Amino acid sequence: MVLTEDKINHLSHLVVKGLQEDAEIDFTVSHDNLLRLIKQAIFHEFQRDDEVDQFVRKKLGSYQKKMVEGSPEWEVLYRKFFNEEMKRGHR
């Protein structure tokens, strides 16, 4: 999934706002640094998801038995391989 910079910015502000409203959290970084760190985390997480998605699609496409994307069999294998790659930390 590709998010625009505006969407990442919006999500980051929502996360910072939620964290700041939690009385149990004490920040040692400035608001701007926290916002920057959260933006980076969101960007890298979506980038990782995209890389794993491409890897899994390529893997499924290399099967001798061709499966139709979106079919129940394809969906089951896609989710299985995607989850496995995420657990491995993808190469």
N, C-alpha and C positions, 0 to 999 in steps of 0.2 A: 504494500500500500504506500502510495506516495502522498506525503503531506506537504502542503505549501508552507512557506516560512510564516505566513500569517496564522495558519492553523497551529503550527508548533508554538508560536508566540502566545496564542490564546490559551492553549493547553498548559503551557508553562505558568502563565499568570494564575490560572485556576488552581494548579498544584501549590504554588507559593501561597496563595490566599488561604487554601485549606490548611496548609502547614502552620501558617501564622495564627490561624484561629484556634489551633490546638494548644491549650495552656500548658500541656506537659512537655512541649518541645521548646528547648532553649537554643537559639541560634548563635553560632560563633562566627558566622560569615555575614557579610552585608546582604541586604535585599538584592542588590544588583548581581553580586557574585552567586547567590543562591539561584536567581533566575537564570543566569548564564549556565550554571551547572545542570539545572533541570532541562534546559533547552538542548544541551549537548547529549544528555542521557536519552531524551526522547528521540532525537535525530539518530543516534547510534543504534537504538533498539529497533527502530523501523528499518534502518539500513540492514541490520542483521537479519530481520525477518524477510526482507526482500532477497537477500543472498541465499538464505535457506530455501525459500520458495523456488528460486531459479534452479538450485541444486537438485531439489526433489523432483521438479518437473522434468529436468534433464534425465534423471535416473529412471523415472517412469516411462519416459519416451524411448529409452534404450531397451526396454523389455522386448523380447521376441514376440510375445503375445501382446498385440496392440490393444490398448484399452481406450475407451472413449472418455475424454475428460468430462467429469460431472456424473459419470455412471457410479452406481453404488460401490462397485469394486475399486474404481479409481479413487473415489473419495476416502474409502477405508485405508487404502495403501498410502495415499497422500498424507493423511493425518498421522498414520503410524510412522512414516519416514520423517515427516516434519518434526514430530515430537522427539524422535530419536536423535535427530541432528541438533535440536535445541538443547537436549540434555547433554550431548557431547560437547557443546560449546562451539559447534561448527568450525571447521578448519580455517 
